[in-house]
Amino acid sequence: MAKYTAVELFSAWAKAGRDEGMEKGHYASVMSIIDMVRARLPQNFSAIDIGCGNGWLVRELQKAPDCNKSTGVDGSYEMIAKARKTNPEGDYVLAGLPNWAPADSYDLAISMEFMYYLEDPFSFLKTIHDDWLGPKGCLAFGIDHYAENPSSLSWPSSLGLELATLSEKDWVSSMWDAGFTNVESSRVEVRENWSGTLVVVGSKN
């Protein structure tokens, strides 16, 4: 039985300032993800960060000359409050996921360290495909907790949360099942005793 929800955990981390460490720790992996998907995106693309935390990726995308719109969505009030305080002109949405969907479609939906917190992540992948992305849109997500990364397997117990502990094959297959094509996976930021961030990318026809 989970001690609390993921939203409660991340809200506590935001209050404790741990969001800044998450930003630094995930920066290199997320930049690798963006490099991987650029060839799939139109010249001027829109992007939405799912589980945006303090909004750091939204701010990074705002700097990119080929990104014409960047939005962040998160279920933690404390995270979104930090994002809005740091970047008052940014587009941030406080909403419970996976039940919320954007009014407009996006060229890129991107997420880092979010998917395995969902009770049914595979259904959410289908929702993103059908309701979040425009024609030829792209979903790219990174996760550190997966079956082939032994260092992460203690996290459900240590965090007091129920996490979806799935294999790379499971995630790739679920993308195909959700309707994505040209699905590929890779691992970035691999180092000793760390299997790296698993990155999965797929396109919508």
Secondary structure, DSSP 4 states (H G I P E B T S, - for coil): --SS-HHHHHHHHHHTTHHHHHHHHHHHHHHHHHHHHGGGS-SSEEEEEET-TTSHHHHHHHH-TTEEEEEEEES-HHHHHHHHHH-TTSEEEE--TTT---SS-EEEEEEES-GGGSSSHHHHHHHIIIIIEEEEEEEEEEES-STT-GGGTTHHHHHT-------HHHHHHHHHHTT-EEEEEEEES-BTTB--EEEEEEE--
